[in-house]
Amino acid sequence: MGHPRPVISSPESYEVAVQQRLWSVSEDLTGVTFPSFGPLSSPGGR
């Protein structure tokens, strides 16, 4: 516990298929949809 601090994200969080699944499930559960802006890149992978 304690104060919030920056952390490094897990390698799985950069997997596009995992990102897409999380987004899809979030939209299904909330009923809120957003336009697609294309794939995201991992840090340093510009």
Backbone as JSON Lines, residues from 0, in Angstrom:
{"i":0,"aa":"M","n":[0.84,-1.19,0.0],"ca":[0.0,0.0,0.0],"c":[0.88,1.25,0.0]}
{"i":1,"aa":"G","n":[0.27,2.37,0.13],"ca":[1.01,3.62,0.12],"c":[0.5,4.52,-0.98]}
{"i":2,"aa":"H","n":[1.3,5.5,-1.29],"ca":[0.93,6.48,-2.32],"c":[1.08,5.88,-3.71]}
{"i":3,"aa":"P","n":[0.27,6.35,-4.67],"ca":[0.42,5.87,-6.05],"c":[1.8,6.22,-6.59]}
{"i":4,"aa":"R","n":[2.31,5.37,-7.45],"ca":[3.6,5.61,-8.08],"c":[3.58,5.0,-9.48]}
{"i":5,"aa":"P","n":[4.39,5.51,-10.38],"ca":[4.45,4.94,-11.73],"c":[4.98,3.5,-11.67]}
{"i":6,"aa":"V","n":[4.43,2.66,-12.52],"ca":[4.89,1.28,-12.64],"c":[5.03,0.93,-14.11]}
{"i":7,"aa":"I","n":[5.77,-0.12,-14.39],"ca":[5.92,-0.6,-15.76],"c":[4.78,-1.58,-16.03]}
{"i":8,"aa":"S","n":[4.13,-1.42,-17.16],"ca":[3.03,-2.3,-17.54],"c":[3.55,-3.68,-17.9]}
{"i":9,"aa":"S","n":[2.7,-4.68,-17.73],"ca":[3.09,-6.05,-18.05],"c":[3.25,-6.23,-19.56]}
{"i":10,"aa":"P","n":[4.07,-7.17,-19.99],"ca":[4.24,-7.42,-21.42],"c":[2.91,-7.74,-22.11]}
{"i":11,"aa":"E","n":[2.01,-8.44,-21.4],"ca":[0.71,-8.8,-21.98],"c":[-0.1,-7.57,-22.35]}
{"i":12,"aa":"S","n":[0.09,-6.47,-21.64],"ca":[-0.71,-5.27,-21.92],"c":[-0.39,-4.66,-23.28]}
{"i":13,"aa":"Y","n":[0.74,-5.06,-23.88],"ca":[1.11,-4.54,-25.19],"c":[0.67,-5.45,-26.33]}
{"i":14,"aa":"E","n":[0.05,-6.59,-26.01],"ca":[-0.42,-7.51,-27.04],"c":[-1.72,-6.98,-27.64]}
{"i":15,"aa":"V","n":[-1.72,-6.74,-28.93],"ca":[-2.86,-6.13,-29.61],"c":[-4.13,-6.96,-29.44]}
{"i":16,"aa":"A","n":[-4.04,-8.27,-29.52],"ca":[-5.23,-9.12,-29.38],"c":[-5.84,-8.96,-27.98]}
{"i":17,"aa":"V","n":[-5.01,-8.83,-26.96],"ca":[-5.5,-8.65,-25.59],"c":[-6.15,-7.27,-25.46]}
{"i":18,"aa":"Q","n":[-5.54,-6.26,-26.05],"ca":[-6.12,-4.9,-26.02],"c":[-7.5,-4.88,-26.69]}
{"i":19,"aa":"Q","n":[-7.59,-5.53,-27.84],"ca":[-8.86,-5.54,-28.58],"c":[-9.94,-6.29,-27.8]}
{"i":20,"aa":"R","n":[-9.57,-7.4,-27.19],"ca":[-10.55,-8.18,-26.41],"c":[-11.04,-7.38,-25.21]}
{"i":21,"aa":"L","n":[-10.13,-6.73,-24.48],"ca":[-10.5,-5.92,-23.34],"c":[-11.44,-4.79,-23.76]}
{"i":22,"aa":"W","n":[-11.11,-4.15,-24.88],"ca":[-11.95,-3.05,-25.37],"c":[-13.35,-3.55,-25.72]}
{"i":23,"aa":"S","n":[-13.41,-4.69,-26.41],"ca":[-14.69,-5.27,-26.82],"c":[-15.54,-5.64,-25.61]}
{"i":24,"aa":"V","n":[-14.93,-6.31,-24.64],"ca":[-15.66,-6.71,-23.43],"c":[-16.14,-5.47,-22.67]}
{"i":25,"aa":"S","n":[-15.29,-4.45,-22.59],"ca":[-15.67,-3.21,-21.9],"c":[-16.88,-2.56,-22.57]}
{"i":26,"aa":"E","n":[-16.86,-2.52,-23.91],"ca":[-18.01,-1.96,-24.63],"c":[-19.27,-2.78,-24.38]}
{"i":27,"aa":"D","n":[-19.14,-4.1,-24.41],"ca":[-20.31,-4.97,-24.17],"c":[-20.88,-4.77,-22.77]}
{"i":28,"aa":"L","n":[-20.01,-4.69,-21.78],"ca":[-20.47,-4.56,-20.39],"c":[-21.07,-3.2,-20.09]}
{"i":29,"aa":"T","n":[-20.53,-2.14,-20.7],"ca":[-21.01,-0.78,-20.39],"c":[-22.08,-0.3,-21.36]}
{"i":30,"aa":"G","n":[-22.13,-0.9,-22.56],"ca":[-23.07,-0.42,-23.57],"c":[-22.6,0.86,-24.24]}
{"i":31,"aa":"V","n":[-21.36,1.26,-23.99],"ca":[-20.79,2.48,-24.57],"c":[-19.77,2.06,-25.61]}
{"i":32,"aa":"T","n":[-19.88,2.64,-26.82],"ca":[-18.92,2.33,-27.87],"c":[-18.19,3.59,-28.29]}
{"i":33,"aa":"F","n":[-16.98,3.39,-28.79],"ca":[-16.15,4.49,-29.26],"c":[-15.63,4.13,-30.64]}
{"i":34,"aa":"P","n":[-15.32,5.13,-31.47],"ca":[-14.78,4.83,-32.8],"c":[-13.39,4.21,-32.68]}
{"i":35,"aa":"S","n":[-13.02,3.42,-33.65],"ca":[-11.7,2.81,-33.67],"c":[-10.71,3.81,-34.24]}
{"i":36,"aa":"F","n":[-9.55,3.92,-33.59],"ca":[-8.52,4.84,-34.04],"c":[-7.31,4.11,-34.6]}
{"i":37,"aa":"G","n":[-7.43,2.8,-34.8],"ca":[-6.33,2.03,-35.35],"c":[-5.48,1.42,-34.25]}
{"i":38,"aa":"P","n":[-4.48,0.66,-34.63],"ca":[-3.65,-0.05,-33.66],"c":[-2.79,0.9,-32.85]}
{"i":39,"aa":"L","n":[-2.52,0.48,-31.61],"ca":[-1.63,1.22,-30.74],"c":[-0.23,0.63,-30.86]}
{"i":40,"aa":"S","n":[0.76,1.41,-30.57],"ca":[2.13,0.88,-30.6],"c":[2.66,0.83,-29.18]}
{"i":41,"aa":"S","n":[3.6,-0.06,-28.96],"ca":[4.23,-0.15,-27.65],"c":[5.23,0.99,-27.5]}
{"i":42,"aa":"P","n":[5.6,1.32,-26.28],"ca":[6.58,2.39,-26.08],"c":[7.86,2.11,-26.84]}
{"i":43,"aa":"G","n":[8.35,3.1,-27.52],"ca":[9.57,2.95,-28.28],"c":[9.38,2.28,-29.63]}
{"i":44,"aa":"G","n":[8.17,1.81,-29.93],"ca":[7.93,1.12,-31.19],"c":[7.25,2.0,-32.21]}
{"i":45,"aa":"R","n":[7.56,3.24,-32.22],"ca":[6.91,4.22,-33.11],"c":[7.17,4.0,-34.55]}
